[in-house]
Each structure stands twice: as C-alpha cells, then as structure tokens.
C-alpha cells in the first residue's frame, strides 16, 4: 500500500538563511531518508515558501530553484495569496509540517495554522511564539532559558546551523602574507551614502600607516559597483565631507575577487560579488562594519569586528529609505527627527550590534557618534597589532554561538515529526 504524501514546507527569507540554514537541512533530510530501508522510507514533498522581508534581495527564488531540491517554490510577493488561496498554487496534502528557517517566526506559525500542519521553529536567539509552535529547535541553552517554564518541554537544543557552514576549498585568499580587513559599508542607500565615502577614507588612513594590509568589500546582493561610484561622487552631498575618492575600478581576473578599486590616494580595495562569501570573510583578521543584520552574520563566523555609526550626517534624512526619506524632505521635520534621534534614541540605547544585543554586554567594540575616519583608522591599527585582543573578541563571539551538527539534528526532528503524522 502506497504511503500518503506529507508536505514539508520550509519558510525562509534572505540569501544568507537559504545558503546557511535551508540548504544544509534539506541535504541532511534527504540523506537520512536515503539511508532508511525501503519499507521505512518517507513519502514527503519539499516546498519552499519565501516570506516578506526588508533584507531580502528578490533573487532568493532563483537561487533556490537552481538547486533542484524543491517540488514547489513560492515567492515572497505571493505569500498573502498563498494564505488566502493555497490551492491556486498546488494541491496540498492533508498532513504536513512547516519549518521556520528565516524571516519572522510569526509567518510560519500563520502558515501552519492555515494548513493545519505541525510547526517546527529553529530559534537562533529567541522563540517568540512558543505557545503556538509544536517543537522548538534552539541554537543554545540561553534560548531555552528564555522560554516560559510551561513551554520548555517543546524545546530541544540542537546547536548552531551557521556552525555547519561548509567552506569550498577553491575559494580562498591563498597564502596570507598580509593582514586582511573586510569593509562592510551597508547595503541600503541611506547607509551607503555615508558608508562609502567614510570607509574609503578609513582605508586610506590605514594604508598610509601600514602597507601590510589588504582591504576587501563583499558587495551586498542588493547593490553593485555602480553605486560605489555614485556615492563617492559629488552627486552624493555627504561625499564632500571626505577627501578620498575612487580613481579607478577594474575587473580582476584569475582571482577570488571580481574587481579592484584604487582610491585617489593609491589604496587598493578588492570587491567580491559572490554572496554569501563566508569562505573569504572567515580568513580576514577584522571587519569594519556599519550596524545591521551583517553584524549577526559576522558574529556567526566568529569574525572580530569594529562597528561604526557616524551620527554627524543624521540631518541628511532625505537620503534615507522609506517613510523617513519622504518626511525628511520637509526641513523642519528633518531637524525635529534628527534632534529626537540624537538626544533620546542614541542616549537610551546602549548597544547596537547584534552580538552585543544578544550577549547583553559589549563583546565587540562599537563607535557611535561624531566620529572621524582618522579615529577609526587609529583604532583598527591598534587592534591589528594586538592579536590577543582580536582573539578575545573571537572567543567571546564563539561563546555566544551553539555547537556543530545542528542541521542533522534538525533533520532528525523533522523525520520524527513526519513519522508521527
């Protein structure tokens, strides 16, 4: 008698989650099923649902489709239609399980309730809806400690999905004769308008003092090299406050890098288009980054970082995205918002980087305020010379993460749930 098919629906959002969470779990799930005896094999179909997320690139479905691992992929723009008219996309089995692997945990809860499926949530930092989920797979014991006592029985500590990142040997910095510093100026226009001119000048100051350092910039998937040229030019009103400019930007062949930028002060910076490029970043000595989700990714690979947020340009609100960008064009509102952010928000909020927020203490240095590229360069040079301090930051980041083997453990939890249906 043929077994009834079960739907395994994976909910995710951005390119990082797809590569480091979804792909390894799917591989482990298929591997476990393949190892079962013929009479025990599971009859399930894999479906990927991408959910609305401001950090998504819009290219996630193309990436997932290229793997040929899913029977069905639903784009984020179709999420609401899926909730309202699921059968317009496909026939859905009566039984199934929804697994949260990225985005907002509520979307997976909502989807599971809509289909009447079980829900499994992978909680990296916190499980937000323990009362409505069936199983919580936690990164570490701290996540479990935060769950209310009456729901703790649902939680199993499985480790860190990001710890299972497989690095490809063909992508490497090779023999490291120099120190490598990664520059992450941001991905959205609001951050790039400040980050690009600021970080270019930081690199020039560092290069002037230490010739034994190479700089790399992993280009965010939502941007490209043309934006780097735009934001360092006179078309960006913030650029006039900084002296460093891009002199040339050229293709870089036969290398793990895609382009090489040369500044007006002859500093070379290598650009990488591949995303995510954890293989390269893991080999760097330090990252200089703006605030945002990238601090969580850097923490996941235990890369020491200096988090930078120059607040002297907050009055340039018309360069911001979303509603701030709209109302920031009105001069008196612009001044009012700038005053509120500087005098209340920044003073109330003690830490900004994700690893510091989660650890509830400063484990990576943050420099927030009216800061200059020269000040940041000076601190970077100090950190590069003090290897013990870099190691301490790396060790503290590692303590906040979970153990390896999480992908396999989560796959076993999924298999066990399927067998119960």
C-alpha positions, 0 to 999 in steps of 0.5 A: 500500500502506497504511503500518503504524501506529507508536505514539508514546507520550509519558510525562509527569507534572505540569501544568507538563511537559504545558503546557511540554514535551508540548504544544509537541512534539506541535504541532511533530510534527504540523506537520512531518508536515503539511508532508511530501508525501503519499507521505512522510507518517507513519502514527503514533498519539499516546498519552499515558501519565501516570506516578506522581508526588508533584507531580502534581495528578490533573487532568493527564488532563483537561487533556490530553484537552481538547486533542484531540491524543491517540488514547489517554490513560492515567492515572497510577493505571493505569500498573502495569496498563498494564505488566502488561496493555497490551492491556486498554487498546488494541491496540498496534502492533508498532513504536513509540517512547516519549518521556520528557517528565516524571516519572522517566526510569526509567518510560519506559525500563520502558515501552519495554522492555515494548513493545519500542519505541525510547526517546527521553529529553529530559534537562533536567539529567541522563540517568540511564539512558543505557545503556538509552535509544536517543537522548538529547535534552539541554537543554545541553552540561553534560548531555552532559558528564555522560554516560559517554564510551561513551554520548555518541554517543546524545546530541544537544543540542537546547536548552531546551523551557521556552525555547519557552514561548509567552506569550498576549498577553491575559494580562498585568499591563498597564502596570507602574507598580509593582514586582511580587513573586510569593509562592510559599508551597508547595503541600503542607500541611506547607509551607503551614502555615508558608508562609502565615502567614510570607509574609503577614507578609513582605508586610506588612513590605514594604508598610509600607516601600514602597507601590510594590509589588504582591504576587501568589500563583499558587495551586498546582493542588493547593490553593485559597483555602480553605486560605489561610484555614485556615492563617492561622487559629488552627486552624493552631498555627504561625499564632500565631507571626505577627501578620498575618492575612487580613481579607478575600478577594474575587473580582476581576473584569475582571482577570488575577487571580481574587481579592484578599486584604487582610491585617489590616494593609491589604496587598493580595495578588492570587491567580491560579488559572490554572496554569501562569501563566508569562505573569504570573510572567515580568513580576514583578521577584522571587519569594519562594519556599519550596524545591521543584520551583517553584524549577526552574520559576522558574529556567526563566523566568529569574525572580530569586528569594529562597528561604526555609526557616524551620527554627524550626517543624521540631518541628511534624512532625505537620503534615507529609505522609506517613510523617513526619506519622504518626511525628511524632505520637509526641513523642519521635520528633518531637524525635529527627527534628527534632534529626537534621534540624537538626544533620546534614541542614541542616549537610551540605547546602549548597544547596537550590534547584534552580538552585543544585543544578544550577549547583553554586554559589549563583546565587540567594540562599537563607535557611535557618534561624531566620529572621524575616519582618522579615529577609526583608522587609529583604532583598527591599527591598534587592534591589528597589532594586538592579536590577543585582543582580536582573539578575545573578541573571537572567543567571546563571539564563539561563546555566544554561538551553539555547537556543530551538527545542528542541521542533522539534528534538525533533520532528525526532528523533522523525520520524527515529526513526519513519522508521527503524522 
